[in-house]
């Protein structure tokens, strides 16, 4: 896929100009002028040249556009006059991404911001469903049906409370308690992770005004309080900056070094574990990556999910934890 939205926009405008039969076949200067005008900014000649090459040959784009260059006229054209990059069918990953996105939007149709675009969402959803069924009927692709988000019905009220800075009273049933516990929460932020939604907020009953995380699927009841709190002092980007997943602790971020097998390393490179990820070594023996994050439950589960395809090189206490978990797994099979 394109590295950024600007590149995608350029590809679309180049495609439109090449398909325009009312105008002479474009030279390189014509393409630069056309794309620059459409994007309302100056595009370098070298950028358009690279775009043309990528449209022809980049396997990630998967266009393989039949762009030909006429040396005598110094103009570009499609060898296949009926070709367009828009004709290319989207792949399985794209379809699955749309499936998830539409599923989420449909669940939150009661939110005002979603209602504004309800007609468009329903049209896209209907079209996607029809195309998906056609593909499945032909045996070309099979989708796993996305599960409903338990607790999603609470989101409209929580969103309103966040906007209005209203304290909400919740009954929260954690997995390690027999009875729900009551919290009066200053709601700050809603976040989705691993098919669950979470409320980030300050429990007024917690000592020191600690910011806590509440899974929506464990909130058994909510009540309005008609009480309000002052402007929140919460930056979600900073709060989650050094964490994978949803668990944030007061621990200092550590330098994590992981050694993956070369094959597993290919997955890690295409889907980084965290924005801080850097490649330290990449050869036939290993793919070594570095991270600057806190050690939390989600990181440990992520590492365990890779089994023997990853080894923790640093820090030692994390390596010890993974080894202990591995030993426990072995004991359960003895």
N, C-alpha and C positions, 0 to 999 in steps of 0.2 A: 504494500500500500504506500501512497505518497508519504514523504517524510513530514509534510506539513500541509496546512490548508491552502497556503499560497501556491504551492506546487500543483495541487489538485485543480485550483482555479485556472492556472495557466494552461494545464492540459486541456481543460474544457474549452477555453477560448481558442487555443490553437486548433483543436478539433473543429470548432464551428467555422473558423476561417478557411480551413482546408476543404470543408464540405460546401462552402458557399459558391454555387455555380454562377451566380449573377456577377461575380467579380473575377478579374483575371487571376490566374494561379499566383499565389503570393511568393515573393522573394523573402529572404531572411529579414531584410529591412521592413518589409510589409508586415511580417508576423510580429516583429518587435514593436512597431508602431500600433498595430491592432491590439495586442495584449496590453501594452502600456496604457492605451486609451481606455480599455475596458476596466482595468484595475485602478485607473487614475493615479498611476505612479510610474516612474521610469524603470523599465526592465532592461537589464543589460543584454547585449547581443550574446555573450557567452552563456547566459542563463537559458535563453531560448534554444541555443544550439544543444545544450545538455538536455533540455526538455525533449527535444526531438529525438535525441539518441535514446533517452529513457523510454519514451513512448514506443520506440522500435524494439528495444532489446531487454528492458528491465524485467526479469522474471517475477519480481514481487508485484509489479504493476499488472502484469499479465495482459497488457494491451496487445503487444506485438503488432503494432500498427504498421500497415504496408505503406509507409511514407517513402516516396521516391523523389529524387532530386534530378532536375533537368539541367545539365551543364550549359546548354546553349542559351536557355532562357533564364537560368539561375533561379528557377522557381521550384516550389515544392507542390506535391499533389499526392492523393491516395491512389495507389495502383488499382484498388478495388473501389469504384466510384460509390458503391453502396455502403462502404465501411464507415463506422463511427465507434468511438470508444464507448459510447452509451449503449451500443448493441451488446457489449460483453455481458454475459450473465454473471450475477454476483455469486461468489463461492459460498461453500458451506459455512465457513466462519462468519461471513457477513450476514448470512441469513439467520444464523443462530443469535448473533448480536442484535439484529432487528427484532427477533422473536422475544428476547428478554426485555428489550427497551419498550416495546409495545405492550408487553404483559404488565410491566410496572406502571406505565401511563394509564392503562385501562383500569387498574386497581385504584388509582388516585383521581378518578374523574370528578370526585366531589370537591377537589381543591379548586379554588377560583382561578389560579394561574393555569390549570389544566383545562378548565371549562372554556376558557377563551379560545382554545384550539381543538375543541372536542370534535368538530366535524372533520377536520383534517386528520386527527388521530384515528377516528373510526374508518375513514377511507383507506388510510394506510394499513390499518389492521385487517380490513376486509380483503384488500389486495394481497397482503402477505399470506393470509390464511388460505386464499384460493391457490396461490402459487405453491405454497408449501404442500397442500393436499395433492396438487397435480404431480409434484415431484415424488411424493411418497407413493402415490398410486402407480407411478411408473417404476418404483423400486430404486430410484436414484439416490434418495436421501431419506434419513429417518431422524426426526427430532424427538428429544426427550421433552415431555410436557413439563413446563415450568410449574413448580409448586406455588400455591398461594402463600403470600407472606402473612403468617399468623401475627396478629396485632396491627395489621395495616389499617384496620378500621379506626384506630386511635389517632392516626396521623393528622386528619383535618383539625381536630381539637387541639392537638399538641402544637401544630403550626400556628394556629390562632393565638395560643398562649405565649409562644415564643415572640410573635409579632407584638402582642399587647403587653409583654413583660408581666404576665400574670402567673403567680404561684399556683401550681397544681398539686393536688393531694392524690397520691397513688397507693395502691396496695400491691406490693411486689413480692412475688413468690420465687425466691432464689432456689436453685437445685439442692442446696445444702440445708434448707430449713423445712420444717414440717408445716409451719403456718406462715401466711403472708406477713410481711413487715410494712408498716405504714411510713411513708416519706412525704414531706412537704418539699416540693422541688421547684427551684428556680430553673425553668427550662431554657437551655442555650442553643442546642444544636441537635439535629437529626442526622444519623449516618447509617448507611447500608454497608454491611460486610458479610460475605459468605452466605448470602440468601437470608440474612436477618437484619432487621432494623433496630437501631439503638438510639436512646435518648441520652444526651450528655447534659448534665445539669448539676446544680449545687443543692445537696440535701440540707435543709435548714436544721435538721436534727443531728447531722454529722458534726463531729468535733472539728473545730477550725475551719468550718465552711468548705469541706473537701468537695472537689468536683468528682462526681461519680458517673458511672455508666449503667444504664438500665436497658435490658433487652425488652423490646415491645412484646415479644411473645411470652414474657413472664410477668407482665403487668396484668393483674386479674381484675382491677377496677380503678376508675379515676373519678374524681369529684372536683368541681370548681371551688375556689376559695374566695374569689372576689378580693384577693389581696394582691398587691403589685410590688415589684422590686425595682430598684434603681437600674439605670442603664448597665447592661451586662459588660463586664470586663473580660471577654473571652474571645480568643482568636483561634478558630478551629485549625487553621493551617499550621500555626506555631505549636498548638497543643499536640497534634498528631505527627509533627515533623520527623521525629526520630523513632517512630513505632511502625511495626507491621501489624495490621489489623486494628483492633478496637481497644486493646488493653494498654493503658498508659500509666506508667509508674513514675515515682519521683527519682528513679535511678538515673545516673549519668549515662549518656550514650557511650557505647564502647566500640572499639575497632574490632569488627567481626571478620575473620578470614575463613573462607570455605573452599574446599577442594572438591570439584565435581569431576566425574568421568567425562571424557571428551564428548560422548554422545549426550549425556544429560546437560552438559555445558551449553549445547546448542539451544536447548529449551530455555535455559536461564538467560542466555544472551538475547533471545527474541522476546522474552517476557521477564524483565528484571524484577527481582524480589522487592526492590525499594528504590526510590529516586537517587539515593546515595551510592548505589552500586557502581563499582568500577572493576574493570577487568585487569587483574594483576599479572596473569600468565595464561597463555592459551596455546597449547601445542598438542602433540599426539599423545601425551601422557596424562594431561589434566587441563581443566579450565578452572583457574583460581580466581575467586572474586572477593572483593572487599566491601564491607558495609559499615556505616556509622549509625548504629541504632541501639535501642535498649533491648535487653534480653527479656522477652515476655512469653506468655503461653502460646500465642499464635506463631511466633518464630520457632519454638520448639516443635510444635505440631507440623509445621511446614518442613522442617528438617527431617523429622521422623518419616514423613510421607515419601521422601526420596530414598529411604532405606539405605542400602549399601552404595548407592550412587553418589553419596556426598560424605565428606569427612570434615569435621570442625577442626581447624588448625589453631584457632585463637578466638576467644580466650579459653583458658584451661577449664574454668568452672563450667562453661557451656559444653565443652567436650565431655567432661565428667557426667553432666546431666544426661546427655544423649546416650552415653555408654550405659548408665544406670537404667534408663528406660529400655534400652536394648536387652539388657540382662533380664529385666522383668518380663519382657515379651518372650524370651527363651524359656523362662520358668513356667509360663502359662502353657507351653506346648510339651512340657516334660511329663 
